[in-house]
Amino acid sequence: MSRREKRPDALIAQQLVSSAIENFYESKKTPHGLPEDVLVHAFEGYGTEDLDWPLIRTKALNFEKYASAHVRDCTIRRVLRRPIGRKHAAASVSIFRLAARPFRSSQTLFGVYTHTFTFWPSGWRFLSTTDPLFTTDHLHQRLVERASNNYESLATTQDQLSILWPILLELGQQRQRRGLPGNLTHFVTPLADGLVFGEIQKVDMTPEVAEAAAPSLMDCKGGVVIQRELPDYFCNEQWRILVLVKTFVGKNELKDSQHRLKSMLDRYIRRHAAVVECFRNQTRLAFDAEPPYGPALRNLFTVPRPNIADIKLALTELDGLTLSEDWSNEIKRSIENQFRRKKQP
C-alpha cells in the first residue's frame, strides 16, 4: 500500500466525520445556530411582576427541553438555585454550540459559541461568548479512527477538549508575571483513552473581527433591555489568542512515557476537578465581567467553589507537572513533528 492510499479504518473515519459535517451545515438555520425565536421561547412570561422560585425553575426546565429539541450539535448545561438566605432564586441554561467554516482547500475549521440564558425573579440575561479553541476535521477523523471508546459527536468532543488548556493559560500568565518564560505555547491534554496535542497562538485580528468575537450581554429588568459589550479576555488591540488542537494519539499508539503522562494528567484532573472546571467556565461564562454580571454567573455555575488555597495548590502542582521530563519530552517531540510536517512537500 502506498503512503497516499488510506487504510479502510481511515476511510471509514473520514466518511463518518464528513457525514457529520454535512448534517451540521444542513441543520444550521441561522449564523449562530439558534432558532430565530429563541429569545421569545426563553423569556416569555416576564412582565412587571417578579417571578417566584417554582416558576423560574419551570421556565428553565422547559427551555432546556426546547433547546435539546431545536438546537443541534451542542452540549447543554443547566443549573437551578433555590432562594437561600440572601441568595435570590435563579436558574441558567448554557448552550455550547458548535460552529464551522471551510478551511483551506478541503478542510473544515471548528469553533464554538456559548449562549447562556439566565432567569432571575425580576428579569433575565442573555450572554454570548466566542471560544478561542479550534480544531479541524483531521482531528475528529483521528479520534474516530484511533480511540477505542465510542466517538460521541463533534460538539461533545469539542467541549471535552477544553478541560485543561484554560488553567494552563493561567499558569503561563502567572509565570510571565514573575518574570519567567511561560513555556506553555504547546500543550498536551488527555482525551478518551489517548492524548491530544495543541498549541496556543496569538493571531492578528482586524477591529471588525475582534468586535464580532467579543462577549455580548443583553440585560432585561423591569421590561427594559440593555445591550452591553463586555471586555474580551483573550484579545488586546492587536491580536486574539487562538487555541488549536491538532492531533490525537490513541491508546494503541501511546509510548510508555505517554502512558505515564496520561495517567499523571488524568489523576491531576480528578484531584483538582473543581478548580479545572472553574477555569474552563471562566471565559465561557464571563466570570471576569464587571459586577453584577460576572460574579453572579460564577456563583451559579461554580459549585463547589474552590477557594484561593485550592487554586494555588492546583497551579503549583500543574507547574511541577509541566516541568517534568515526560511532559518536556512530549512537547519537544510534538514541535519536532510539526517542523518535519512543514518541510514536507
C-alpha positions in Angstrom: 0.0 0.0 0.0 1.5 3.4 -1.0 1.7 6.2 1.6 -1.0 8.1 -0.2 -3.5 5.2 0.0 -5.7 5.3 3.1 -6.4 2.3 5.3 -10.0 1.0 5.5 -10.4 2.3 9.0 -9.1 5.8 8.0 -11.6 5.9 5.1 -14.5 4.9 7.4 -13.4 7.6 9.8 -13.3 10.2 7.0 -16.7 9.2 5.8 -18.3 9.4 9.3 -16.8 12.8 10.0 -17.7 14.1 6.5 -21.3 12.9 7.1 -21.4 14.7 10.5 -20.1 17.9 8.9 -22.8 17.7 6.1 -25.5 17.2 8.7 -24.2 20.2 10.6 -24.4 22.5 7.7 -27.9 21.2 6.8 -29.2 21.8 10.3 -27.8 25.3 10.6 -30.6 27.7 10.0 -29.1 30.9 11.5 -25.5 32.2 11.7 -25.4 31.5 15.5 -27.1 28.1 15.2 -30.0 29.1 17.4 -33.7 29.3 16.3 -34.8 32.8 15.3 -37.4 33.0 18.0 -35.1 31.6 20.8 -35.4 34.7 23.0 -39.2 34.5 22.8 -39.2 30.9 24.0 -36.6 31.6 26.7 -38.1 34.7 28.3 -41.8 34.9 27.5 -43.8 35.5 30.7 -41.6 38.2 32.2 -43.5 41.4 32.9 -43.8 43.9 35.7 -44.2 41.3 38.5 -41.3 39.3 39.9 -41.3 35.5 39.2 -41.3 33.1 42.2 -39.0 30.1 42.5 -41.4 27.5 41.2 -42.0 29.5 38.0 -38.2 30.2 37.5 -37.5 26.5 37.9 -40.2 25.5 35.4 -39.1 28.1 32.9 -35.5 26.8 33.0 -36.5 23.2 32.7 -38.9 23.9 29.8 -36.3 25.9 28.0 -33.7 23.1 28.4 -36.2 20.7 26.7 -36.8 23.3 24.0 -33.1 23.7 23.3 -32.5 20.0 23.3 -35.2 19.5 20.7 -34.3 22.5 18.5 -30.6 23.2 18.7 -28.3 20.6 17.0 -24.6 20.0 17.5 -24.4 21.3 21.1 -23.9 20.4 24.7 -26.2 21.9 27.3 -25.6 22.7 31.0 -28.4 23.7 33.3 -28.2 25.0 36.9 -31.0 25.6 39.4 -30.7 27.6 42.7 -33.4 27.8 45.3 -33.7 31.1 47.3 -31.4 30.5 50.3 -30.7 33.3 52.8 -29.6 36.4 50.9 -29.2 34.4 47.6 -32.1 35.0 45.3 -33.7 32.3 43.2 -32.0 31.8 39.9 -31.6 29.3 37.0 -29.5 29.2 33.9 -29.2 27.2 30.7 -25.9 27.4 28.9 -25.6 26.1 25.3 -22.2 25.2 24.0 -22.9 25.4 20.2 -20.6 24.1 17.5 -19.5 26.5 14.7 -17.8 25.5 11.5 -16.4 27.1 8.3 -14.4 25.9 5.3 -10.7 25.9 5.9 -8.0 25.9 3.2 -9.0 23.8 0.2 -10.9 20.8 1.6 -10.9 21.0 5.4 -13.3 22.3 8.0 -12.4 24.5 10.9 -14.5 24.1 14.0 -15.1 26.6 16.8 -17.8 27.2 19.4 -20.2 29.9 20.5 -21.6 29.7 24.1 -25.0 31.1 24.7 -26.2 31.4 28.3 -29.8 32.2 29.3 -30.2 33.2 32.9 -33.5 33.6 34.7 -33.9 35.9 37.8 -37.1 36.9 39.7 -37.0 40.4 38.3 -35.5 39.9 34.9 -33.3 37.9 32.6 -29.9 38.0 30.9 -28.6 36.5 27.7 -24.8 36.1 27.3 -22.9 35.2 24.1 -19.2 34.3 24.0 -16.8 33.1 21.4 -14.5 30.2 22.3 -10.8 30.6 21.2 -10.4 26.8 20.8 -10.4 25.5 17.2 -9.9 22.1 15.6 -10.1 20.7 12.1 -11.9 17.7 10.7 -8.5 15.9 10.7 -8.5 15.7 14.5 -12.1 14.3 14.6 -11.1 11.7 12.0 -8.2 10.6 14.1 -10.5 10.3 17.1 -12.9 8.1 15.2 -10.0 6.0 13.8 -7.8 5.7 16.9 -9.9 5.9 20.0 -11.2 2.6 21.4 -14.1 4.4 23.1 -17.2 5.2 21.0 -17.0 8.6 19.4 -20.0 10.6 20.6 -20.3 13.8 18.4 -18.4 16.8 17.0 -19.8 19.1 19.7 -19.2 16.8 22.7 -15.6 16.2 21.6 -15.1 20.0 21.1 -16.4 20.5 24.6 -14.1 17.9 26.2 -11.0 19.4 24.5 -11.2 22.4 26.8 -10.6 20.5 30.0 -7.0 21.6 30.6 -5.8 24.5 28.3 -7.6 27.3 30.3 -5.8 26.5 33.5 -2.5 26.1 31.5 -3.1 29.5 30.1 -3.5 30.9 33.6 -0.3 29.2 34.7 1.7 30.6 31.8 0.5 34.1 32.6 1.4 33.7 36.2 4.9 32.6 35.2 5.3 35.7 33.0 4.2 38.0 35.8 7.0 36.5 37.9 9.5 37.3 35.1 9.7 33.7 34.0 9.1 32.3 30.5 5.6 30.9 30.1 6.8 27.8 28.1 3.2 26.6 27.6 2.7 27.5 23.9 2.5 23.8 23.1 0.5 21.5 25.4 -0.9 18.0 25.9 -4.4 17.1 27.1 -5.9 13.6 27.9 -8.9 12.7 25.9 -10.8 9.4 25.9 -8.1 6.7 26.1 -5.3 8.8 24.5 -3.7 12.2 24.3 -4.3 15.3 22.1 -1.7 17.8 21.2 -2.3 21.5 20.8 -0.8 25.0 20.5 -1.7 28.4 21.9 -1.1 31.1 19.3 -1.6 34.9 19.0 -3.4 35.8 15.8 -3.6 39.3 14.3 -7.2 40.5 14.1 -8.9 43.4 12.4 -11.1 45.6 14.7 -14.2 44.3 13.0 -13.3 40.6 13.7 -12.2 41.4 17.2 -15.6 43.2 17.8 -17.5 40.2 16.5 -15.6 37.8 18.8 -16.1 39.9 21.9 -18.6 38.8 24.6 -22.0 40.5 24.5 -24.8 40.6 27.0 -28.5 41.5 27.0 -29.7 42.5 30.4 -33.5 42.9 31.0 -35.0 44.2 34.2 -38.5 45.7 34.6 -39.2 45.2 30.9 -36.2 47.4 29.9 -33.4 45.6 27.8 -29.9 47.0 27.9 -27.2 45.7 25.5 -23.7 45.6 27.0 -20.4 44.8 25.3 -18.0 43.0 27.7 -14.2 43.0 27.6 -12.7 40.1 25.7 -10.4 38.2 28.0 -8.5 36.7 25.0 -7.9 39.9 23.0 -6.0 43.1 23.0 -5.9 45.8 20.4 -3.6 43.8 18.0 -4.3 40.1 18.5 -6.5 37.4 19.9 -5.5 34.2 21.5 -6.2 31.1 19.4 -6.0 27.6 20.8 -5.5 25.0 18.1 -5.8 21.3 18.9 -4.1 19.4 16.1 -3.9 15.6 16.5 -4.8 12.7 18.7 -2.7 9.6 19.7 -4.9 6.7 20.8 -4.2 4.0 23.4 -2.6 1.6 21.0 -0.1 4.1 19.7 1.0 5.6 23.1 4.6 5.0 24.1 5.5 4.1 27.7 6.3 7.7 28.6 3.0 8.9 27.0 1.1 6.3 29.1 2.8 7.7 32.2 2.0 11.3 31.2 -1.7 10.5 30.5 -2.0 8.8 33.9 -0.5 11.8 35.6 -2.8 14.2 33.8 -5.9 12.1 34.4 -5.1 12.0 38.2 -4.4 15.7 38.2 -7.8 16.5 36.6 -9.7 14.2 39.0 -7.9 15.6 42.1 -8.5 19.2 41.2 -11.8 18.8 39.3 -13.4 21.9 40.9 -10.5 24.2 40.0 -10.1 22.8 36.5 -13.9 23.3 35.9 -13.8 26.8 37.3 -11.1 27.9 34.8 -12.9 26.1 31.9 -16.0 28.2 32.7 -14.3 31.4 33.5 -14.2 32.7 29.9 -17.2 30.8 28.5 -19.4 32.4 31.1 -17.6 35.8 31.5 -16.7 35.3 35.2 -14.4 38.3 35.0 -17.1 40.7 33.7 -17.9 43.7 36.0 -20.4 43.2 38.8 -23.1 42.1 39.0 -22.7 40.0 35.8 -19.5 38.0 36.2 -19.8 37.3 39.9 -23.5 36.3 39.5 -22.7 33.6 36.9 -19.6 32.4 38.9 -21.8 31.9 42.0 -24.4 30.0 39.9 -22.1 27.7 38.0 -19.2 27.1 40.4 -20.4 24.6 43.0 -18.5 23.7 44.9 -16.5 26.9 44.7 -12.7 26.4 45.1 -11.0 28.8 47.5 -7.7 30.6 47.0 -5.8 27.8 48.7 -7.4 25.2 46.3 -6.4 27.3 43.3 -2.9 27.9 44.4 -2.4 24.2 45.1 -3.7 23.2 41.7 -1.5 25.7 39.9 1.6 24.7 41.9 1.1 21.0 41.1 0.5 21.8 37.4 3.6 23.9 37.4 5.6 20.9 38.5 3.8 18.5 36.1 4.6 20.7 33.1 8.3 20.8 34.1 8.5 17.0 34.4 10.7 15.0 32.0 7.7 13.2 30.4 5.9 16.5 29.7 9.0 18.2 28.3 9.9 15.2 26.1 6.4 15.1 24.6 6.4 18.9 23.9 9.8 18.6 22.2 8.6 15.6 20.1 5.5 17.5 19.1 7.4 20.5 18.0 9.8 18.4 16.0 7.0 16.5 14.3 5.3 19.8 13.4 8.5 21.2 12.0 9.0 18.0 10.0 5.5 18.2 8.5 6.0 21.8 7.4 9.1 20.8 5.5 7.3 18.0 3.6 6.2 19.0 0.1 
